[in-house]
Structure formats: C-alpha cells, structure tokens
Amino acid sequence: MSPPLVIKNGTVVNDDGMFKADVLVKNGIIVEISPNIIPLPDMELIDASDRLVIPGGIDPHTHMQMPYMGEVTKDDFLKGTEAAVAGGTTMIIDFCCPDHRNGESLMAGYARWRSWADPKVCCDYGLSVAITMWRPETADQMAVITSPEFGVNSFKFYMAYEGTLMVKDDEMYRAMQECAKLRALARVHAENGAVIKEKEKDLLAKGVTGPEGHTQSRPEEIEAEATNRACVLAAQANCPVYIVHVMTKGAAAAISHHRSLGSIVFGEPIAAGLALDGSHYYDEDWLHAARYVMSPPLSRDPTTPELLMKLLASGELHLTGTDNCTYDCRQKSLGKGNFTKIPNGINGVEDRMSVVWEKGVHSGHIDPMRYVAITSSTAAKIFNIYPKKGRIAVGSDADIVIFNPNAYRIISKDTHHHVS
C-alpha cells in the first residue's frame, strides 16, 4: 500500500493520442485522468510540466541469468530488471529454455526459471518457453503450460545453434501446429543453423579465427532465407509468427512479403540493430570486436539501422526489443582463437527507450504516439496484457514513465546499472 499519487501538468501519450491531463494513482492502479485533479493533503505530488507521461516500456526479448555454453549471462534477474527500470522499462519478457536433451519437461524448466526470477525481479515479467526438440509428450506439455495455472502464451524456436538449441524444420512445423490449436504465438530466431555450421568449419580451416569470422559465417542472406522459411512453415501450420531480432533488410523484406499475402507476422528489431552496424566486427581490438558478437550479427550495410527505423515508422515492422544477453570480458575472451566459442550477446535493456527515441522521434521518423506503440503498447497487445499494460488509462496498471524529451545523456559503463 502506498499513498495516492497525482501526476500534474504532464502530456499523456498513448499509441492513439496525446493530450494534457493530470493522472491519479491509487495502490498501483490509475483511477482518474482529467484536466485538473486537486491534490489532497495525503497525496504525493509529481509536477510533470514539460514532460511526457507515457506507459512504461515493455521489452519483449531478454535473456537474464541464462545458462549457455557452460556460462551464465552476467545480468541476473535483479541487476537486469534494475537496469530495465532505470531506463524506463517496467516489464520484460524473458525466455525459459528447458533442457529437453536431458529430459527436462516444459513445466520443470518453467519452474526453474521462476525460482531464479521470483526472488529477484523488481519489475513485472513474463516468460516465453523454448521448444528445442520434439518428443511424443511435447504436445501435452504445451497444452499444460498454456493453461491458466501457468499462463504461457508464446513459444520460442531457434533455427540456429545446431546441437544445442536448434530445432529442425519438421519439429518446428509440428510445434507450430500445436501453437495454432492452443492459440499461442510462435516466436522464431531465424537463421540457417545447418549452413552456418558448415561455413564456420570452412572459415576455421582457412585460418579465420577472430570475431570477423562470426559475421562471415552468417551472411545476411542466411537470415533472410530462414525468415522466409519460418513464415512459410507458420502459414502452412495456420499459426501467427513473430520474428525476433530482425537485423537485416532481407529479413524485413521477407516479413513484408508474407504480410502482403495475408499471413500474421510480426517483426521485432532490437535497439542495437537500430543504432549500430557490423563494421565493429573488423575492429583491430579483438575484445572490442568480440563485444558486438551476437546472432544474427549486426548488418554490415551502414544504411540498415535507419531503414529498420523507417520500417517501424511505416508499420512494416512492429515493436522493439533488446535481446539483452550480457557477457563480461572474461567470458567473451573464451573465444580467442576460435570465434565460434565467443558467447553471443550484448546488453540494451537499460538503453532501448533512449535509443528508440533518438533514432525515431528525435530523428524525425516517428511521433511520440508511434514511439509508445513500438516500445510498449504493441507488445502489450501481442502478448494479451493490453490495456492492463501499455496504456495510460483508468484501470490500467500505473506503470508510468515521466519522460523528458529534451534531456540528453551519454551511455556509459560508468553510469549504467548492468553488471557488465
């Protein structure tokens, strides 16, 4: 229980309108929005003059405390969500990856992730559950975990990382059919993992061992091909599909093509892809280059970041995440001498809201309403939590950010809240 809170003199921004209004909050719920709320003595008052009052950000793509390749990402559910809140994100959707190959069920994996997250998180969170192989019992487990007891409504499919997380086409198609039956969303990491594996072998045999090998083993056409394939399989299964971390023009074009055919396809660029390009992989400083290793890699075309932002502006792409998956210098250095051993991932959950504002609104591509859509409300709608989340409205959760559109800051390891 907290004292009532009045936010005065701000401009409320939703995805469909913006207007001057005061906002009254009681016990974490918005209870009134009107032009002039008179604060009572027991109410806390915040003056939001010259500020925007927007829904808290929803980052639909994070990997907090994720075990992979014998390591665990540095941002756990405490530090990761602290960083999120510091940057204006009030909810994350993380990924639970059950250990199918050792017989762990979806429910057991879900319970394991909950045991890590529940004691630590300082913002709301949800979980997507990964399907990394198909077993006779998988369909039954999917039905259980989408029941009200668990509440999962999306599943993740990796078309990369052969031998660990990668799912085969027939397995993904079968699981997408189950998603359609359960009215769940299929979320896909789109790369051609089998081809990548062969290209990695060829590059290492030729003596290419540094971070530049990572992007060379994953040419942009590989992401475009896999995106198209994922959309085709989803259409055959009559299943909505959500392509995570859209990094290239080709992948975006594939999404647009399938949407033009009537398929339900969502595209998610990430903050890094809107701000950076793949030139970093060729930096002479090995560790600098390794810090940017992620999959799919950043586009080597320097015009891609702005194009992705324009596609978000036009509605061809739909929302933004981060793929926040942090490793420190020691962990990245495990790949010295063999780029395939560099842990994949970068940060972003703290800076997404700022980056999207700068690259979108400040640059003139979108207005504040579209900004709210691609940082919050579209995610809330896709994951069935709207208007409880993603909107400033009576009855909505008071996940509110008071945003100064004229402020600036420098992104720095010295001031951010991430572990590394």
PAPAFI-441546 format. One line per field, with one value per residue (C-alpha): x negated, y, z; residue in three letters; chain. Coordinates in pm, whole numbers. Layout:
xx [X/...] .
yy [Y/...] .
zz [Z/...] .
code [ALA/...] .
unit [A/...] .
end
This chain:
xx [0/-133/12/217/9/103/-98/-23/-66/-206/-117/28/-85/76/36/353/343/174/330/267/404/339/321/429/286/407/247/67/371/466/802/856/735/871/761/726/703/678/428/545/309/239/140/-209/-253/-478/-497/-530/-536/-708/-722/-551/-356/-391/-329/-629/-833/-784/-1096/-969/-1311/-1562/-1789/-1855/-2064/-2061/-2293/-2458/-2787/-2894/-2849/-2565/-2477/-2602/-2274/-2069/-1703/-1791/-2054/-1882/-1548/-1717/-1875/-1538/-1358/-1641/-1589/-1209/-1118/-870/-818/-1034/-951/-1234/-1299/-1283/-1489/-1412/-1689/-1496/-1802/-1834/-1463/-1354/-986/-850/-691/-1014/-1210/-946/-967/-1345/-1329/-1063/-1284/-1560/-1338/-1071/-1300/-1488/-1282/-1200/-956/-686/-796/-664/-819/-822/-914/-1158/-1087/-1425/-1321/-1002/-912/-589/-496/-571/-218/-69/-324/-246/122/43/-189/62/331/433/211/-100/29/-238/-110/-418/-686/-1037/-1201/-1571/-1668/-2035/-2278/-2286/-2330/-2204/-1901/-1829/-1502/-1456/-1203/-971/-981/-909/-622/-470/-502/-354/-51/-14/-56/232/453/365/393/32/-226/-532/-845/-1138/-1511/-1557/-1894/-2002/-2188/-2299/-2463/-2620/-2781/-2943/-3059/-3215/-3415/-3533/-3641/-3832/-4006/-4120/-4262/-3985/-3957/-3870/-3532/-3517/-3457/-3130/-2973/-3136/-2977/-2638/-2586/-2273/-2110/-2110/-1877/-1654/-1625/-1538/-1288/-1111/-1118/-977/-695/-616/-605/-389/-147/-126/-51/200/1/-84/-460/-683/-1037/-1272/-1571/-1518/-1867/-1875/-1692/-1634/-1465/-1245/-1152/-1052/-822/-663/-612/-431/-216/-112/11/232/13/-2/-371/-530/-883/-1099/-1415/-1630/-1795/-2142/-2028/-1876/-2196/-2493/-2630/-2862/-3179/-3267/-3348/-3656/-3800/-4169/-4099/-3991/-3790/-3613/-3503/-3403/-3178/-2949/-2920/-2553/-2328/-2212/-2504/-2473/-2428/-2743/-2533/-2560/-2221/-2036/-1978/-1793/-1592/-1478/-1364/-1172/-1003/-897/-759/-558/-423/-614/-794/-609/-790/-1135/-1323/-1686/-1790/-1967/-2219/-2531/-2873/-3183/-3532/-3647/-3355/-3394/-3767/-3682/-3658/-4013/-4149/-3804/-3522/-3258/-3342/-3264/-2943/-2673/-2503/-2507/-2319/-2045/-1755/-1853/-1905/-1633/-1387/-1651/-1790/-1446/-1359/-1681/-1672/-1296/-1141/-1446/-1550/-1205/-1091/-810/-593/-559/-246/-426/-710/-472/-340/-677/-821/-515/-159/-214/-393/-108/143/-55/-107/253/188/339/479/364/18/-90/165/229/598/832/799/453/154/-37/-347/-425/-734/-768/-980/-1185/-1201/-1467/-1720/-2034/-2282/-2588/-2556/-2844/-2959/-3031/-2667/-2456/-2303/-2406/-2655/-2894] .
yy [0/343/693/816/984/1275/1349/1711/1919/1649/1545/1195/993/670/492/656/1007/1263/1529/1745/1585/1501/1138/999/668/461/134/90/147/454/568/908/1107/1459/1816/1939/1700/1882/1701/1623/1654/1279/1258/1255/1512/1500/1803/1679/2020/1999/1622/1333/1083/754/384/202/24/-347/-525/-846/-1006/-1055/-1333/-1273/-1528/-1761/-2065/-2144/-2296/-2355/-1988/-1779/-1429/-1162/-974/-1182/-1110/-850/-646/-693/-563/-282/-176/-207/15/269/305/334/-30/-165/-515/-773/-1097/-1343/-1684/-2012/-2281/-2624/-2882/-3110/-3316/-3428/-3497/-3179/-3105/-2765/-2732/-2821/-2571/-2307/-2376/-2347/-2006/-1890/-1998/-1772/-1477/-1453/-1369/-1105/-918/-554/-516/-727/-1010/-1286/-1596/-1741/-2110/-2256/-2578/-2717/-3067/-3262/-3558/-3759/-3581/-3226/-3155/-3250/-3036/-2738/-2775/-2783/-2484/-2267/-2346/-2079/-2244/-2141/-1874/-1905/-1781/-1794/-2042/-1981/-2170/-2143/-2208/-2166/-2312/-2665/-2934/-2728/-2506/-2553/-2715/-2897/-2778/-3075/-3030/-2660/-2721/-2980/-2745/-2456/-2672/-2714/-2339/-2283/-2526/-2361/-2005/-1944/-1737/-1888/-1675/-1758/-1689/-1705/-1825/-2128/-2313/-2606/-2382/-2165/-2475/-2565/-2210/-2198/-2512/-2370/-2038/-2201/-2432/-2123/-1966/-1716/-1729/-1373/-1206/-1119/-1489/-1465/-1227/-1404/-1733/-1565/-1367/-1157/-1386/-1660/-1458/-1363/-1726/-1850/-1571/-1664/-2033/-1963/-1760/-2035/-2303/-2085/-2021/-2395/-2450/-2163/-2013/-1648/-1597/-1337/-1297/-1188/-955/-862/-743/-712/-564/-908/-1041/-731/-774/-1136/-1029/-761/-1011/-1263/-997/-888/-1244/-1218/-1403/-1281/-1198/-961/-822/-713/-510/-454/-141/-249/-300/49/213/7/-167/-460/-259/-326/-690/-574/-355/-418/-452/-818/-752/-453/-667/-958/-735/-696/-1067/-1163/-1368/-1274/-1033/-661/-575/-479/-238/101/209/-77/84/382/159/-59/256/369/29/66/408/271/-32/-288/-376/-359/-338/-319/-546/-579/-946/-836/-1118/-993/-1150/-993/-966/-1294/-1477/-1315/-1400/-1770/-1740/-1620/-1840/-1970/-1724/-1997/-2005/-1634/-1620/-1448/-1142/-775/-552/-297/-329/-5/198/79/355/625/475/438/797/931/720/754/1069/1295/1196/1281/936/886/1087/1023/812/573/568/444/181/32/45/-62/-90/-320/-570/-547/-623/-910/-1079/-1024/-785/-472/-237/-351/-274/-45/232/533/477/436/80/28/-59/252/150/511/686/1063/1135/1447/1475/1746/1576/1400/1162/960/582/460/159/404/503/213/-43/-361/-597/-565] .
zz [0/-91/-61/-358/-625/-851/-1164/-1258/-1573/-1800/-2153/-2157/-2460/-2576/-2907/-3040/-2895/-2674/-2454/-2148/-1832/-1470/-1358/-1020/-899/-604/-497/-825/-1046/-1250/-1112/-1276/-1575/-1603/-1680/-1323/-1031/-699/-474/-120/177/191/-175/-317/-595/-901/-1128/-1488/-1656/-1996/-1960/-2135/-1927/-2111/-2045/-1906/-2168/-2233/-2354/-2516/-2559/-2277/-2150/-1782/-1592/-1891/-1881/-2215/-2332/-1972/-1882/-1739/-1859/-1621/-1578/-1337/-1272/-1009/-1192/-1527/-1409/-1214/-1542/-1717/-1468/-1469/-1843/-1836/-1898/-1644/-1783/-1957/-2134/-2082/-2236/-2048/-2221/-2070/-2104/-2342/-2431/-2070/-2038/-1857/-1917/-2014/-1672/-1489/-1696/-1629/-1255/-1269/-1436/-1189/-897/-1032/-1116/-847/-553/-753/-1010/-942/-1231/-1390/-1615/-1834/-1990/-2338/-2339/-2591/-2781/-2887/-2993/-3049/-2830/-2815/-2492/-2616/-2737/-2400/-2217/-2441/-2352/-1981/-1982/-2170/-1912/-1659/-1399/-1592/-1831/-2102/-2438/-2661/-2759/-2893/-3179/-3259/-3619/-3517/-3260/-3406/-3143/-2851/-2905/-3275/-3375/-3707/-3962/-3917/-3539/-3565/-3807/-3573/-3276/-3477/-3546/-3170/-3121/-3361/-3168/-2838/-2976/-2875/-3059/-3226/-3186/-3413/-3414/-3791/-3921/-4122/-3849/-4064/-4325/-4055/-3904/-4235/-4301/-3955/-4033/-4365/-4212/-3927/-4175/-4368/-4053/-3987/-3609/-3495/-3442/-3812/-3871/-3684/-3933/-4230/-4121/-4102/-4426/-4436/-4692/-4425/-4203/-4496/-4610/-4263/-4207/-4529/-4433/-4086/-4239/-4491/-4222/-3999/-4284/-4353/-3984/-3981/-3695/-3621/-3615/-3452/-3588/-3310/-3359/-3725/-3820/-4199/-4493/-4641/-4328/-4310/-4677/-4617/-4333/-4551/-4834/-4618/-4455/-4805/-4858/-4552/-4302/-3944/-3900/-3650/-3680/-3387/-3448/-3142/-3004/-3115/-3472/-3478/-3356/-3477/-3785/-3837/-3901/-3536/-3618/-3808/-3534/-3471/-3099/-3060/-2745/-2897/-3189/-2965/-2756/-3057/-3135/-3136/-3360/-3610/-3634/-3688/-4054/-4242/-4450/-4274/-4411/-4241/-3896/-4043/-4278/-3987/-3809/-4117/-4138/-3773/-3865/-4156/-3972/-4179/-3855/-3528/-3194/-3040/-2801/-2699/-2687/-2368/-2312/-2136/-2100/-1946/-2095/-1943/-2096/-2438/-2428/-2417/-2794/-2856/-3129/-3227/-3296/-3254/-2882/-2825/-2620/-2824/-2679/-2587/-2346/-2419/-2174/-1997/-2313/-2551/-2465/-2515/-2835/-2996/-2903/-3054/-3369/-3409/-3267/-3243/-3596/-3729/-3838/-3584/-3348/-2973/-3025/-3258/-3007/-2737/-2977/-3065/-2710/-2511/-2636/-2935/-2712/-2461/-2736/-2888/-2551/-2435/-2145/-2301/-2171/-1827/-1959/-2240/-2184/-1965/-1890/-1595/-1471/-1619/-1404/-1305/-1500/-1583/-1714/-1685/-1986/-2057/-2437/-2422/-2196/-2315/-2162/-2251/-2247/-2035/-1837/-1555/-1516/-1632/-1399/-1581/-1420/-1713] .
code [MET/SER/PRO/PRO/LEU/VAL/ILE/LYS/ASN/GLY/THR/VAL/VAL/ASN/ASP/ASP/GLY/MET/PHE/LYS/ALA/ASP/VAL/LEU/VAL/LYS/ASN/GLY/ILE/ILE/VAL/GLU/ILE/SER/PRO/ASN/ILE/ILE/PRO/LEU/PRO/ASP/MET/GLU/LEU/ILE/ASP/ALA/SER/ASP/ARG/LEU/VAL/ILE/PRO/GLY/GLY/ILE/ASP/PRO/HIS/THR/HIS/MET/GLN/MET/PRO/TYR/MET/GLY/GLU/VAL/THR/LYS/ASP/ASP/PHE/LEU/LYS/GLY/THR/GLU/ALA/ALA/VAL/ALA/GLY/GLY/THR/THR/MET/ILE/ILE/ASP/PHE/CYS/CYS/PRO/ASP/HIS/ARG/ASN/GLY/GLU/SER/LEU/MET/ALA/GLY/TYR/ALA/ARG/TRP/ARG/SER/TRP/ALA/ASP/PRO/LYS/VAL/CYS/CYS/ASP/TYR/GLY/LEU/SER/VAL/ALA/ILE/THR/MET/TRP/ARG/PRO/GLU/THR/ALA/ASP/GLN/MET/ALA/VAL/ILE/THR/SER/PRO/GLU/PHE/GLY/VAL/ASN/SER/PHE/LYS/PHE/TYR/MET/ALA/TYR/GLU/GLY/THR/LEU/MET/VAL/LYS/ASP/ASP/GLU/MET/TYR/ARG/ALA/MET/GLN/GLU/CYS/ALA/LYS/LEU/ARG/ALA/LEU/ALA/ARG/VAL/HIS/ALA/GLU/ASN/GLY/ALA/VAL/ILE/LYS/GLU/LYS/GLU/LYS/ASP/LEU/LEU/ALA/LYS/GLY/VAL/THR/GLY/PRO/GLU/GLY/HIS/THR/GLN/SER/ARG/PRO/GLU/GLU/ILE/GLU/ALA/GLU/ALA/THR/ASN/ARG/ALA/CYS/VAL/LEU/ALA/ALA/GLN/ALA/ASN/CYS/PRO/VAL/TYR/ILE/VAL/HIS/VAL/MET/THR/LYS/GLY/ALA/ALA/ALA/ALA/ILE/SER/HIS/HIS/ARG/SER/LEU/GLY/SER/ILE/VAL/PHE/GLY/GLU/PRO/ILE/ALA/ALA/GLY/LEU/ALA/LEU/ASP/GLY/SER/HIS/TYR/TYR/ASP/GLU/ASP/TRP/LEU/HIS/ALA/ALA/ARG/TYR/VAL/MET/SER/PRO/PRO/LEU/SER/ARG/ASP/PRO/THR/THR/PRO/GLU/LEU/LEU/MET/LYS/LEU/LEU/ALA/SER/GLY/GLU/LEU/HIS/LEU/THR/GLY/THR/ASP/ASN/CYS/THR/TYR/ASP/CYS/ARG/GLN/LYS/SER/LEU/GLY/LYS/GLY/ASN/PHE/THR/LYS/ILE/PRO/ASN/GLY/ILE/ASN/GLY/VAL/GLU/ASP/ARG/MET/SER/VAL/VAL/TRP/GLU/LYS/GLY/VAL/HIS/SER/GLY/HIS/ILE/ASP/PRO/MET/ARG/TYR/VAL/ALA/ILE/THR/SER/SER/THR/ALA/ALA/LYS/ILE/PHE/ASN/ILE/TYR/PRO/LYS/LYS/GLY/ARG/ILE/ALA/VAL/GLY/SER/ASP/ALA/ASP/ILE/VAL/ILE/PHE/ASN/PRO/ASN/ALA/TYR/ARG/ILE/ILE/SER/LYS/ASP/THR/HIS/HIS/HIS/VAL/SER] .
unit [A/A/A/A/A/A/A/A/A/A/A/A/A/A/A/A/A/A/A/A/A/A/A/A/A/A/A/A/A/A/A/A/A/A/A/A/A/A/A/A/A/A/A/A/A/A/A/A/A/A/A/A/A/A/A/A/A/A/A/A/A/A/A/A/A/A/A/A/A/A/A/A/A/A/A/A/A/A/A/A/A/A/A/A/A/A/A/A/A/A/A/A/A/A/A/A/A/A/A/A/A/A/A/A/A/A/A/A/A/A/A/A/A/A/A/A/A/A/A/A/A/A/A/A/A/A/A/A/A/A/A/A/A/A/A/A/A/A/A/A/A/A/A/A/A/A/A/A/A/A/A/A/A/A/A/A/A/A/A/A/A/A/A/A/A/A/A/A/A/A/A/A/A/A/A/A/A/A/A/A/A/A/A/A/A/A/A/A/A/A/A/A/A/A/A/A/A/A/A/A/A/A/A/A/A/A/A/A/A/A/A/A/A/A/A/A/A/A/A/A/A/A/A/A/A/A/A/A/A/A/A/A/A/A/A/A/A/A/A/A/A/A/A/A/A/A/A/A/A/A/A/A/A/A/A/A/A/A/A/A/A/A/A/A/A/A/A/A/A/A/A/A/A/A/A/A/A/A/A/A/A/A/A/A/A/A/A/A/A/A/A/A/A/A/A/A/A/A/A/A/A/A/A/A/A/A/A/A/A/A/A/A/A/A/A/A/A/A/A/A/A/A/A/A/A/A/A/A/A/A/A/A/A/A/A/A/A/A/A/A/A/A/A/A/A/A/A/A/A/A/A/A/A/A/A/A/A/A/A/A/A/A/A/A/A/A/A/A/A/A/A/A/A/A/A/A/A/A/A/A/A/A/A/A/A/A/A/A/A/A/A/A/A/A/A/A/A/A/A/A/A/A/A/A/A/A/A/A/A/A/A/A/A/A/A/A/A/A/A/A] .
end
